[in-house]
Amino acid sequence: MYGFLLNMWIMRKIDEEKVESYVPKILTRHEADMILATPQGDEYDIKSVPSTQL
């Protein structure tokens, strides 16, 4: 479930409040903190990565 929620976070499909709502039922505190520390959106857009890093 962690991977799915991480992807939802990156795609901006869930917000911080939603992630927090899964603790402790689905996620541990550590997993939620890791998700929230992950940048969202544009930083993972392939167009923004220099071609030297592909």
C-alpha positions as CSV (number, residue, x, y, z in Angstrom):
1,M,0.0,0.0,0.0
2,Y,3.0,2.3,0.7
3,G,4.0,2.3,-3.0
4,F,0.5,3.0,-4.2
5,L,0.1,6.0,-1.8
6,L,3.5,7.3,-2.6
7,N,2.6,7.4,-6.3
8,M,-0.7,9.0,-5.5
9,W,1.2,11.7,-3.5
10,I,3.7,12.3,-6.4
11,M,0.9,12.7,-8.8
12,R,-0.9,15.1,-6.4
13,K,-3.9,12.9,-6.2
14,I,-3.8,13.0,-2.3
15,D,-2.8,15.7,0.0
16,E,-1.1,15.8,3.4
17,E,-4.3,15.5,5.3
18,K,-5.2,12.3,3.4
19,V,-1.8,10.7,4.0
20,E,-2.1,11.5,7.7
21,S,-5.5,9.9,7.8
22,Y,-3.9,6.5,7.0
23,V,-1.7,6.5,10.1
24,P,-1.7,4.0,11.9
25,K,-4.4,2.0,10.1
26,I,-2.5,1.5,6.8
27,L,0.8,3.3,7.2
28,T,3.3,3.6,9.9
29,R,4.4,7.1,11.1
30,H,7.8,6.5,9.4
31,E,6.1,5.6,6.0
32,A,3.8,8.6,6.2
33,D,6.8,10.9,6.9
34,M,8.7,9.4,4.0
35,I,5.8,10.1,1.6
36,L,5.4,13.6,2.8
37,A,9.1,14.3,2.4
38,T,8.9,13.2,-1.3
39,P,8.6,16.1,-3.8
40,Q,5.4,16.2,-5.8
41,G,4.7,16.8,-9.5
42,D,7.0,18.6,-11.8
43,E,10.2,17.3,-10.4
44,Y,9.3,13.9,-11.8
45,D,8.2,15.2,-15.1
46,I,10.5,13.6,-17.8
47,K,10.5,16.9,-19.7
48,S,12.3,18.7,-16.8
49,V,15.1,16.1,-16.6
50,P,18.2,17.2,-18.5
51,S,18.9,14.8,-21.4
52,T,22.3,14.0,-19.9
53,Q,20.5,12.2,-17.0
54,L,18.3,10.0,-19.1
